[in-house]
Amino acid sequence: MGTRTLKFSDLFFYAASMALSIRWISVAAASGPASLPFWAVSVVCFSLPLIVATGELTTRFTGEGGVYAWTREVFGPFWGFLCGWLYWTCNLPFFSAMLVFMLQLAASIIGPAAKPMLDQPTLFIIVALALSTAVGGLHLLGLGSGKWLSNIGGFSNLLLLAVLIVAGAVVAATRGSATDFVHASYLLKPDASSAILWATMVFGVGGSEALAFLRNDVVGGMKTILAVLALVAVFQIIGYVMGTAGMLAILSPGAATRLAGLPDAIILGLGQLGLGWLAPIVLIAAFLGTLGSYSAWFGVAARLPFAAGLDAYLPRAFGRRDPRTGAPTTSILTQMAIVALFIYLSRAGDTLKGAYDFLVAMSVLSYTLPFLFLFAVFLAVQARPVGAEGWRSPGGRRGALAIGGVGMVATATAVACTLTPSPDAANQLGEAFKLVFASSVLLLSGCAVYGLSRRSAGAAGGQLR
């Protein structure tokens, strides 16, 4: 085990970068005040069970790999690899989408002259590659260097939420709220838009499980991780519910666009309070928050091929660390190369764009599937005794079974909701089929890679873990 480099504050800001994503507030605000209780339900029914399950499973299993390792130990190597494969691959197209969002924020900071420049595919690719290479380079220097972007990003996320909540409250008190909270409906209609919102909110409150990948890098070990997990739940309730309410106090649901709603709300709110000169600083904070989130997820995702390399499901080179920095060099370099490919596809011609859209579609459904494995593992291990240093969920075994059952149901409904096509889609049946087919390709590709690793191990006379 390498040197522990993450202190309490480092891990807390890491969690704020991963489990408190400010971008989803715009999506919720576009659905109006009915999204407020939906946020609370998503935290109580999904995030809290996820946090409890992560806390207990992290004390039960000490190896590298988080949910991948847990599934492997309980259900066997095939299911463990498939879970890890889904968790890793669903993040890769997501990275390029985050880069697109960051560059749009950067263009807003620079001014109107920057947007036409970034509309040029070649320039966009160069700038995006420079950003992704810089992040990957920091992680190659080790977690001690890579953590700083996550720290800055987590702090920026919290700062943005504070500004949004305070600005919204002051605007509502002095100028009147842009949204009529008193006479608004707080019930969502049972339609496609509500289903998509639920899946999005589950995505938004996820991320706490990723802290398990860092368990051997944290000063204070499990005590620090459990304390940070508890704080995540508190800040999610405050941040998502009050942040969305603050945004709706400044903008009406119709004006809260999914992509630019958050910076628009903060800039408008500051302008109404006579603090418009702070707008560029707010945009910079939004950029840094997204950059920190990208860095945090990039670092965690690289731990999965590293763990698979240790277990010989991938070439052994993936399981090696740099002896000086402790960085999983091969995993990071491979991830950088794949992200570079996705960046290129995102700005290529129509044919290649179709391929890119297909890759993104794979990540939509596959993101939630690993949580089915996680809660299945959590429920399965309740028949086993907890070790001397283990942490038991509140309520003992019965409480854990109830918590895990709620989390499993919430995950299953989110999986079902990801199959709901957008109401704006011209061919809704075709869109649903595309999601199922894309995710099936991802599942089958994972099975194929696992089969090849078994065959290679057999030919070499080796044995997979």
C-alpha positions in Angstrom: 0.0 0.0 0.0 1.3 3.4 -1.0 1.6 6.6 1.0 -1.8 8.0 2.1 -2.1 11.4 0.4 -5.7 12.4 1.0 -6.6 14.2 4.2 -10.2 14.9 5.4 -10.5 18.1 3.5 -9.1 16.5 0.3 -11.7 13.7 0.4 -14.5 16.1 1.2 -13.8 18.3 -1.8 -13.3 15.2 -3.9 -16.8 14.1 -2.9 -18.1 17.6 -3.6 -16.7 17.3 -7.1 -18.3 13.9 -7.7 -21.5 13.7 -5.8 -22.6 17.4 -5.9 -22.8 18.2 -9.6 -24.1 21.8 -10.1 -25.1 21.1 -13.7 -28.1 19.1 -12.8 -29.7 22.0 -11.0 -30.6 23.5 -14.3 -32.3 20.3 -15.4 -34.4 20.2 -12.3 -35.3 23.9 -12.4 -36.6 23.5 -16.0 -39.2 21.1 -14.5 -40.4 23.8 -12.0 -41.1 23.6 -8.3 -42.3 20.0 -8.5 -38.6 19.0 -8.8 -37.9 20.1 -5.2 -39.6 17.1 -3.5 -38.2 14.9 -6.3 -34.7 15.9 -5.2 -35.6 15.0 -1.6 -37.0 11.6 -2.7 -33.9 10.9 -4.8 -31.5 11.6 -1.9 -33.6 9.6 0.6 -34.4 6.6 -1.6 -31.2 6.4 -3.6 -28.3 8.5 -2.3 -28.7 7.6 1.4 -28.9 3.8 0.7 -25.9 4.2 -1.6 -24.0 6.0 1.1 -24.9 3.4 3.7 -24.0 0.5 1.4 -20.8 2.1 0.4 -19.8 2.7 4.0 -20.4 -0.9 5.1 -19.0 -2.6 2.0 -15.8 -0.5 2.1 -15.2 -1.8 5.7 -15.9 -5.4 4.7 -13.6 -5.5 1.6 -10.1 -4.0 1.7 -8.9 -4.6 -1.8 -8.7 -2.2 -4.8 -11.6 -1.7 -7.2 -14.7 -0.6 -5.2 -17.9 -2.1 -6.6 -15.9 -4.1 -9.1 -14.0 -5.9 -6.4 -17.1 -6.3 -4.2 -19.1 -8.0 -7.0 -16.2 -10.2 -7.9 -15.8 -11.4 -4.3 -19.5 -12.2 -3.8 -20.8 -13.3 -7.2 -17.6 -14.4 -8.9 -15.1 -13.1 -11.5 -17.5 -12.9 -14.5 -20.0 -10.7 -12.8 -17.3 -8.6 -11.1 -15.6 -7.9 -14.4 -18.9 -7.1 -16.2 -19.9 -4.6 -13.4 -16.5 -2.9 -13.6 -16.6 -2.9 -17.4 -20.0 -1.1 -17.3 -18.9 1.4 -14.7 -15.7 2.3 -16.6 -16.9 2.4 -20.1 -20.0 4.5 -19.3 -17.7 7.3 -18.1 -15.6 7.6 -21.2 -18.1 9.3 -23.5 -19.2 11.4 -20.5 -15.8 12.9 -20.2 -15.9 14.4 -23.7 -19.4 15.8 -22.9 -17.9 17.5 -19.8 -15.2 19.0 -22.0 -17.8 20.4 -24.3 -19.6 22.0 -21.4 -16.3 23.4 -20.0 -15.3 25.0 -23.3 -18.8 26.6 -23.6 -18.2 28.2 -20.2 -14.7 29.3 -21.2 -16.2 30.9 -24.3 -18.7 32.8 -22.1 -15.8 34.0 -19.9 -13.7 35.3 -22.9 -16.7 37.0 -24.6 -18.6 36.9 -27.9 -15.3 36.7 -29.9 -14.6 33.2 -28.5 -17.7 31.4 -29.6 -17.1 31.5 -33.4 -13.5 30.3 -32.7 -14.7 27.3 -30.8 -17.3 26.5 -33.5 -14.3 25.6 -35.7 -13.8 21.8 -35.3 -10.0 21.9 -35.5 -9.6 24.6 -32.8 -12.1 22.9 -30.6 -10.3 19.6 -30.8 -6.9 21.3 -30.0 -8.3 23.1 -27.0 -10.2 20.1 -25.6 -7.2 17.8 -26.1 -5.0 20.4 -24.3 -7.4 20.3 -21.3 -7.7 16.6 -21.2 -4.0 16.1 -21.6 -3.3 18.5 -18.7 -5.6 16.6 -16.4 -4.2 13.3 -17.4 -0.7 14.6 -16.9 -1.5 15.7 -13.4 -2.7 12.3 -12.5 0.4 10.7 -14.0 2.3 12.7 -11.3 0.3 10.9 -8.6 -2.7 11.4 -6.5 -0.9 14.0 -4.5 -0.8 16.2 -7.6 -4.1 15.2 -9.2 -6.1 15.9 -6.0 -5.6 19.7 -6.3 -7.9 20.1 -9.3 -10.6 18.1 -7.4 -10.1 20.3 -4.3 -10.5 23.5 -6.4 -13.5 22.0 -8.2 -15.3 20.9 -5.0 -14.7 24.3 -3.4 -16.0 26.0 -6.6 -19.2 23.9 -6.6 -19.9 24.8 -3.0 -19.2 28.5 -3.6 -21.5 28.5 -6.6 -24.3 26.9 -4.7 -23.9 29.4 -1.8 -24.0 32.3 -4.3 -27.1 30.9 -6.0 -28.9 30.2 -2.7 -28.2 33.6 -1.2 -28.8 35.5 -4.4 -32.1 33.7 -4.9 -33.3 34.4 -1.4 -32.4 38.1 -1.6 -34.0 38.6 -5.0 -37.2 36.9 -3.8 -37.3 39.1 -0.7 -36.5 42.4 -2.4 -37.9 42.0 -6.0 -40.3 39.1 -5.8 -39.7 35.6 -6.9 -39.7 34.8 -10.7 -41.6 31.6 -9.8 -44.9 31.5 -7.8 -44.0 28.9 -5.2 -47.2 29.4 -3.2 -49.6 28.4 -6.0 -47.3 26.0 -7.9 -48.0 22.3 -8.2 -45.5 20.1 -6.4 -46.7 16.9 -8.1 -45.0 15.7 -11.3 -47.1 14.2 -14.1 -46.7 10.5 -14.8 -45.2 11.1 -18.2 -42.0 10.7 -20.1 -40.5 14.0 -18.9 -40.9 13.0 -15.2 -39.3 9.6 -16.0 -36.4 11.2 -17.6 -36.1 13.7 -14.6 -36.0 10.8 -12.1 -33.2 9.0 -14.1 -31.3 12.3 -14.2 -31.7 13.0 -10.5 -30.4 9.5 -9.7 -27.4 10.3 -11.9 -27.0 13.6 -10.1 -27.0 12.2 -6.5 -24.7 9.3 -7.4 -21.0 9.4 -7.0 -20.5 8.7 -3.3 -19.6 5.0 -4.2 -16.5 6.3 -5.9 -14.9 7.2 -2.6 -14.3 3.5 -2.0 -11.7 3.5 -4.8 -9.6 5.8 -2.6 -9.9 3.8 0.6 -6.1 3.0 0.7 -5.1 6.6 0.0 -7.0 8.3 2.8 -5.4 9.5 6.0 -7.5 8.2 8.9 -8.8 5.3 6.8 -12.5 4.3 7.2 -13.2 6.9 9.9 -12.5 9.7 7.5 -14.4 8.0 4.7 -17.5 7.5 6.9 -17.4 11.1 8.1 -17.2 12.4 4.5 -20.0 10.1 3.4 -22.3 11.5 6.1 -21.5 15.1 5.0 -22.3 14.2 1.4 -25.9 13.4 2.3 -26.3 16.7 4.2 -24.9 18.8 1.4 -26.9 17.0 -1.3 -30.1 17.8 0.5 -29.1 21.5 1.1 -27.4 22.0 -2.2 -29.8 20.4 -4.6 -33.1 21.4 -3.0 -32.1 25.0 -1.9 -30.0 25.5 -5.0 -32.9 24.6 -7.3 -35.2 26.9 -5.3 -32.7 29.7 -5.5 -32.5 29.3 -9.3 -36.3 29.3 -9.6 -36.5 32.5 -7.5 -34.4 34.2 -10.2 -35.6 32.5 -13.3 -39.0 31.1 -14.3 -39.0 27.4 -15.3 -39.4 28.4 -18.9 -36.3 30.5 -18.8 -34.2 27.9 -17.0 -32.5 26.2 -19.9 -30.8 22.9 -19.2 -27.4 23.9 -20.5 -26.9 27.5 -19.6 -29.6 27.9 -16.8 -27.2 27.9 -13.9 -24.8 30.6 -15.1 -27.7 32.6 -16.5 -29.5 32.5 -13.1 -26.4 33.6 -11.1 -25.5 36.4 -13.5 -29.0 37.7 -13.6 -29.4 37.4 -9.8 -26.1 39.3 -9.2 -27.1 41.9 -11.8 -30.4 42.5 -10.0 -28.5 43.0 -6.8 -26.1 45.5 -8.3 -23.2 43.0 -8.3 -23.0 42.3 -12.0 -19.3 42.9 -11.9 -18.9 39.5 -10.2 -20.3 37.7 -13.2 -16.9 36.8 -14.7 -15.7 35.4 -11.4 -18.9 33.3 -11.2 -18.3 31.9 -14.7 -14.7 31.1 -13.8 -15.9 29.2 -10.7 -18.4 27.3 -12.8 -15.5 26.3 -15.2 -13.3 25.3 -12.3 -16.1 23.3 -10.7 -16.6 21.3 -13.9 -12.9 20.9 -14.4 -12.5 19.6 -10.9 -15.4 17.1 -11.4 -13.8 15.9 -14.6 -10.4 15.4 -12.9 -12.0 13.5 -9.9 -14.0 11.2 -12.2 -11.0 10.7 -14.5 -8.8 9.6 -11.5 -11.4 7.2 -10.1 -12.2 5.7 -13.5 -8.5 4.9 -14.1 -8.6 2.7 -11.0 -10.9 0.2 -12.7 -8.6 -1.0 -15.5 -5.8 -0.9 -12.9 -7.7 -3.3 -10.7 -8.6 -5.5 -13.7 -4.9 -5.6 -14.6 -4.1 -6.8 -11.1 -6.6 -9.7 -11.6 -5.3 -10.4 -15.2 -8.6 -9.6 -16.9 -6.6 -7.0 -18.8 -2.9 -7.2 -19.7 -0.6 -7.1 -16.6 0.7 -3.7 -17.6 -2.6 -2.2 -16.5 -2.0 -3.4 -12.9 1.4 -1.7 -12.5 2.0 1.5 -10.6 4.8 4.0 -11.2 7.3 3.2 -8.4 7.9 6.9 -7.7 4.4 8.5 -8.0 2.2 5.4 -7.3 0.1 6.4 -10.4 -1.4 3.5 -12.5 0.4 4.8 -15.6 -0.9 2.4 -18.3 -4.5 2.9 -17.1 -4.2 6.6 -17.2 -2.5 6.7 -20.6 -5.1 4.4 -22.1 -7.9 6.5 -20.7 -6.3 9.6 -22.1 -6.1 8.0 -25.6 -9.8 6.9 -25.5 -11.0 10.3 -24.4 -8.9 11.9 -27.2 -10.7 9.6 -29.7 -14.1 10.6 -28.3 -13.2 14.3 -28.6 -12.4 13.8 -32.2 -15.6 11.9 -32.9 -17.6 14.7 -31.2 -16.4 17.2 -33.8 -16.0 15.0 -36.8 -18.2 14.7 -39.9 -21.8 13.5 -39.9 -20.9 9.8 -40.3 -18.5 9.8 -37.4 -20.8 12.0 -35.3 -23.4 9.2 -35.7 -20.8 6.8 -34.2 -20.1 9.2 -31.4 -23.9 9.6 -30.6 -24.1 5.8 -30.6 -21.2 5.6 -28.0 -22.9 8.3 -25.8 -26.2 6.3 -26.0 -24.4 3.3 -24.6 -23.5 5.3 -21.4 -27.1 6.4 -20.7 -28.5 3.1 -19.6 -25.3 1.4 -18.5 -24.5 4.0 -15.9 -27.2 2.8 -13.5 -26.7 -0.9 -14.1 -23.6 -1.2 -11.7 -25.8 0.0 -8.8 -27.9 -3.1 -9.3 -24.8 -5.1 -8.6 -23.8 -2.9 -5.7 -27.1 -3.3 -3.8 -27.3 -7.0 -4.7 -23.8 -7.4 -3.1 -24.9 -5.3 -0.1 -28.0 -7.5 0.5 -26.0 -10.7 0.0 -23.3 -10.0 2.5 -25.8 -9.4 5.3 -25.8 -13.1 6.0 -22.0 -12.8 6.8 -20.7 -11.6 10.1 -19.0 -8.2 10.3 -15.3 -8.2 11.2 -13.8 -6.5 14.2 -13.1 -3.3 12.3 -16.3 -3.5 10.2 -19.1 -0.9 10.3 -22.7 -2.1 10.4 -25.5 -0.2 8.8 -28.1 1.4 11.2 -30.6 -1.1 12.5 -28.4 -4.1 12.1 -29.1 -6.8 9.6 -32.8 -6.0 9.4 -32.1 -2.3 8.9 -29.5 -3.1 6.2 -32.0 -5.3 4.3 -34.6 -2.6 4.4 -32.1 0.1 3.3 -30.7 -2.1 0.5 -34.2 -3.0 -0.7 -35.1 0.7 -1.0 -31.9 1.4 -2.9 -32.5 -1.6 -5.2 -36.0 -0.5 -6.1 -34.8 3.1 -6.7 -32.1 1.8 -9.0 -34.4 -0.5 -10.9 -36.9 2.3 -11.5 -34.1 4.6 -12.7 -32.9 1.9 -15.1 -36.5 1.6 -16.4 -36.7 5.4 -16.7 -33.6 5.6 -18.8 -35.4 3.5 -21.5 -38.0 6.3 -21.8 -37.4 8.2 -25.0 -37.5 12.0 -25.0 -41.0 13.4 -25.7 -39.3 15.6 -28.4 -38.1 12.5 -30.3 -39.7 12.0 -33.7 -39.5 8.2 -33.4 -39.9 7.3 -29.8 -40.0 3.6 -30.3 -36.8 3.8 -32.4 -35.1 5.9 -29.6 -36.0 3.3 -27.0 -34.7 0.5 -29.2 -31.5 2.4 -29.8 -30.9 2.7 -26.0 -31.5 -1.0 -25.5 -29.4 -2.0 -28.5 -26.5 0.3 -27.5 -26.4 -1.0 -24.0 -26.6 -4.6 -25.3 -23.5 -3.9 -27.4 -21.7 -2.6 -24.3 -22.7 -5.7 -22.3 -21.7 -8.1 -25.1 -18.4 -6.3 -25.6 -17.7 -6.8 -21.8 -18.5 -10.5 -22.2 -16.1 -10.7 -25.2 -13.2 -9.1 -23.3 -13.8 -11.4 -20.4 -13.9 -14.4 -22.6 -10.6 -13.4 -24.3 -8.9 -12.9 -21.0 -10.0 -16.4 -19.9 -8.8 -17.9 -23.1 -5.4 -16.1 -22.9 -5.0 -17.2 -19.3 -5.8 -20.8 -20.2 -3.3 -20.7 -23.1 -0.7 -19.4 -20.8 -1.5 -22.0 -18.1 -2.5 -19.2 -15.7 -5.5 -18.7 -13.5 -7.8 -15.7 -13.2 -8.8 -14.5 -9.9 
